Amino acid sequence: MRSDVPAEDSTAASRIALACVVRAHGVRGAVRCRLYGESADSLTTAGPVVLPDGRATRVRILATVGRHALCQLDGINDRTAATALVGSELAVPRDRLRAPDTGSYFHVDLIGLRVRDTDDRAQGTVAAVHNFGAGDLLEIQPTAGASLFVPFTAEAVPGVDIAGGVLRADAVWFPSGEPPPSRTPTPGLRHDGT
């Protein structure tokens, strides 16, 4: 599944991706977009969005449902043109957006942060930020082995220092090298604890 994070390129630091086109809708050029933020408002209030090929276009929101928006982009007037945009991100220059609220971050700013756990052990780097519908997940790439996923909540990630390049995550999310304690079933209870 595709990440909710814009692809790294030479303009990644100066542009923030707001949404990704996931499919064409109808025959008149409408597109369905997956929103990276909480609402579709920034697609219209931040001015024209920039497509990966550098074209700037205005967005009209036709409808929203959850983290998706049905949009009409200026200059995209048929299904063929809309289909060609599938997978494209709609971005705006960073200076057109207000700074995130305290405790909120642009996903692109989290990518590449060094991860240290609450026991002060190095655990890798943030490789991507995903959202499969139940909240943001940080994909952490350790120096060796497969990626780990940590929920991006205040409990699981008690500290983020963008300027220092470090994210602090609770040690319980990382393997300690010791097997987890075995759980002895209690007589009379099912395996789910009831």
N, C-alpha and C positions, 0 to 999 in steps of 0.2 A: 504494500500500500504506500502511496505517495506521502511524503512528509508534509506537515503544515508549515514548512519553513522555506523561504525563498532560496533559490539556488545561489551559490556564491559566485560572484563575478566582480569586475572592477567597480561596479556601481552599487554593490550590495550595501556599503556603508552609507551611501547618500540617499538611497531609496528604501522605502518600507513597503513590502507587498501586503496588500489589504485583502486579497481574495485570489482564488484560482478558478479558471473556467473549467467546469467538469463535463459539460455537454451542451450541444446545441438544443434549442427548444423551438419547435415550430418551423415555419418556412420563411419568416420575415427577419431572421437574423438575431433573434433573442438568444441569450445564453444563460445557463444555470451556473452560478458561482458558489463555491464553498468559501465562506467568510473566515478569515483568520482572527478577527476581533469579535466582540460581542454583538455588534449591530452593523447594518449596512450603511449607516449615515455617513461615515467617512468617505465612502465611494463617491458621494455627491458633494459633500462640504469641503473636501480638501482640494477641489479643483479637478482639472483633467487628470485621468490616470495615464500611466505610461505602459505600453505593451512591450514585450521583450524585444521587438524589432525597432523600438525607439519611437513609434507613433504615439502621439498623445490623443486621447479621445475622452469625451464626456460620457458619463454614465447616467442612465435614467433607471431607477428602481421600479420594476413592475409589481413585484410581490416579494415577501420574505416568509420563510418558514424555518424557524430555529436558526441554525448556522448556515443556511443557504438563502440565496437571493436570485430571483429571476430578473435579469437586467437587459436593457437595450443599450448598445454602444453606438455612438455616432459613427457613421461610415460603414457599419456592418448591417447590410440590408437583406441578406439572403442566407439560407441554411448552409451553403457551401462556405461562405466567409466565416460564419459562426463556427462551423465544424473545424475549420483551420485553426481556430483559437483554443481548441481543447488542450488543456495542460498549460496554457499561458497564465502568467500571474499578472494581476492588475496592481501596479505600484504607484506610489507618489513620492516626491522628494521628502525626506525626513523633516525638513524645516517647515513644511505645510501642516504637520501634525502637532498637536499639543503634546507635551512630555507626558509619559505614562504616569498614572497616579502612584503614590508610594506603595511598594509591594507588587507593582505590575511592571512588565517588561516587554519590549519588542522581542519576539522570538529570535530574530537575527542577532540580537545582542547577547543572547545566552549561548549561541553556538560557539564552540571553541573554548569556553571557560574550563579551567582546570577544576576537577572535582576532588574535594577532600571530605572525608567522613567526619562525624562528630568525635571520633577517636583520633583525629588528625592524621589519618593514613591517606595517601594519594590513591585515588580510585579510577583515574582516567580523565576523559574530557567529554563535554556535552557534544554529541554528534548531531542531534536533531531534536526537535520538539514535535510531538505528535498529539493529535486529539482524535480518538476513535469514537467520541460521543459521550464519554463519562468524565471528561476533564483532561487537562494537559498532562502529558507524560514526557519526561526527559529520557532520551535515549543516551545512555552513557557508554562510551567505548573505552573499556579498560586497555591497559598496555598489551595484554594478551588475552585471548579468549573472545567469547561472544558478547555482544552488547547486553546491557542490563537496562531495565526500565524502572524509573522511580517516579511516583506521582508528584506533580509540581504543586504541592500544598505546603502551607506554613509548617505543618508537623513533620513532613518528610524532608523538606528543604528549609531549614531554619535560617539560612543566611545566603545572600547573594551580594557579591561585591564586584560590580561590573568594572569599575575603575581598576581594581586590584587583579581582575581576571580570575577570580575564584568563586566557586559555588560550594557551599557546605551542605552535605546531605546526611541524614541520620544513618548511623552505621548499621542499623538492622536491615537495610536494603542491600547490603553487600555480603558476599560469602566471607566467612571468617576462617575457613580452613577446617573448622570443626563441624561434625555432623550435627544437625538440629536435635534437640532432646526428643526422645521418643515419648509418645503420649500413650499411657496405659488406659485402655477403655474402662469406664466406670460401669460396673454391672447394672443392668436394667436400662441403660441409655443406648440409643442408636448412635451410629457413627457421626451423625451431625450434631450431637450434644443434646438432643431432646429426649 
